[in-house]
Amino acid sequence: MTENTTNTPAHSPFVQTYFHGTKADLNIGDFISIGINSNYGKNNAAKYIYLTATLDPAVWGAELALGSGRERIYLVEPTGPIENDPNLTDKKFQGNPTMSYRSNHPLKVVGEVTLWQGHPPAQVKAMKDALAKLSAQGIEAIED
């Protein structure tokens, strides 16, 4: 047995899984990039792409996305640095318990979660109503 004397970490077959919820119809190998119209708010060109390491925020992303397409949750790999999502981190939740992030680098679609359970319709309606109320007050759900 040889000893690892270079102090380089051993490669692991396990990597962090990230999710992205949307209504966009994407294929494995596609890239999600900034500059396309956001799924939220005023539908402006997106400055960031959002991802999460836990499934529940991705479910919310799919359920709250604009459009009439089917709700989808993709497995994604970041192609560059990611940072805590300031729309949730410390504003709504101390720290980052939802493990929600954003990046201005593309995300590569590496799979799709095809079996997941959405929130109860009444809970989705309550969230959409709350977001509509904030929007009417001039407060956007996502502040870039």
C-alpha positions in Angstrom: 0.0 0.0 0.0 1.4 3.4 -0.9 1.0 6.4 1.3 -0.6 9.7 -0.1 2.2 12.2 0.6 0.9 15.0 -1.6 -1.8 16.1 0.9 -4.4 16.1 -1.8 -7.9 14.9 -0.8 -9.0 11.6 -2.1 -11.7 11.7 -4.7 -15.1 10.6 -3.5 -17.9 9.2 -5.6 -20.3 11.3 -3.5 -20.9 14.9 -4.3 -23.4 17.4 -3.0 -26.8 17.2 -4.8 -28.5 20.4 -5.7 -32.0 21.0 -6.9 -33.7 23.7 -9.1 -37.5 24.0 -9.2 -39.1 25.5 -12.3 -41.7 25.1 -15.0 -39.2 25.1 -17.8 -38.9 22.0 -19.9 -35.2 21.1 -19.9 -33.1 18.1 -20.9 -30.1 16.5 -19.3 -27.0 18.3 -20.4 -28.8 21.7 -20.8 -27.5 24.7 -18.9 -29.6 27.1 -16.9 -28.1 30.6 -17.4 -28.6 34.1 -16.2 -30.1 36.6 -18.6 -33.3 34.7 -19.3 -36.6 35.9 -17.9 -37.0 35.2 -14.3 -39.7 32.8 -13.1 -40.6 35.2 -10.4 -41.5 38.8 -9.7 -41.7 41.1 -12.7 -40.2 38.5 -15.0 -37.1 40.6 -15.6 -33.8 39.2 -16.9 -32.4 37.0 -14.2 -29.2 38.1 -12.6 -28.9 34.9 -10.6 -29.9 31.3 -10.8 -31.2 29.7 -7.6 -30.5 26.3 -6.3 -30.9 24.4 -3.1 -29.5 21.4 -1.4 -32.9 20.4 0.2 -35.9 19.3 -1.7 -38.6 21.5 -0.1 -37.4 24.9 -1.4 -37.1 23.3 -4.9 -40.7 22.2 -4.6 -41.7 25.8 -3.7 -39.6 27.0 -6.7 -41.6 24.7 -9.0 -44.9 25.6 -7.5 -44.4 29.3 -7.5 -42.7 29.7 -10.9 -44.6 31.7 -13.5 -46.0 30.1 -16.6 -48.4 27.2 -17.4 -45.8 24.4 -17.9 -45.6 21.3 -15.8 -43.8 21.8 -12.4 -40.4 20.2 -12.5 -37.4 19.7 -10.2 -34.0 19.2 -11.8 -30.8 17.9 -10.3 -28.2 20.5 -11.2 -24.4 21.0 -10.9 -23.0 24.5 -10.4 -20.3 25.4 -13.0 -18.9 28.2 -10.8 -19.1 29.6 -7.3 -22.4 29.7 -5.4 -23.4 31.9 -2.5 -26.1 31.9 0.2 -29.4 33.2 -1.1 -29.8 36.6 0.6 -33.6 36.5 -0.1 -33.8 33.7 2.6 -30.6 33.7 4.5 -30.7 35.9 7.6 -33.7 37.9 6.2 -36.2 35.2 6.8 -34.2 32.4 8.4 -31.1 32.9 10.6 -28.2 31.2 9.0 -29.1 29.1 6.0 -31.3 26.2 7.2 -33.0 25.8 3.8 -29.5 25.4 2.2 -30.6 27.8 -0.5 -28.1 29.3 -2.8 -27.7 31.4 -5.9 -25.0 31.8 -8.6 -24.4 34.0 -11.6 -22.7 31.0 -13.3 -24.7 28.4 -15.3 -26.1 25.3 -13.7 -25.9 22.1 -15.6 -28.9 19.9 -15.6 -27.8 16.3 -14.7 -31.1 14.7 -13.9 -34.8 15.2 -13.0 -36.7 14.3 -9.8 -39.8 12.7 -11.2 -41.5 11.6 -8.0 -42.0 14.3 -5.5 -45.0 15.6 -3.5 -46.1 19.2 -3.7 -47.5 21.3 -0.9 -51.3 21.1 -0.2 -53.2 23.4 -2.7 -54.4 25.7 0.2 -50.8 26.2 1.3 -49.7 27.1 -2.2 -52.7 29.5 -2.6 -51.8 31.1 0.7 -48.2 31.6 -0.4 -49.2 33.0 -3.8 -51.7 35.4 -2.1 -49.0 36.6 0.3 -46.5 37.2 -2.6 -49.2 39.1 -4.5 -49.9 41.2 -1.4 -46.2 42.0 -1.1 -46.0 42.8 -4.8 -48.9 45.2 -4.5 -46.9 47.0 -1.8 -43.9 47.2 -4.2 -42.0 44.5 -2.4 -40.5 41.8 -4.7 -40.0 38.3 -3.5 -36.5 38.2 -5.0 -34.2 41.2 -4.7 -31.1 41.0 -6.8 
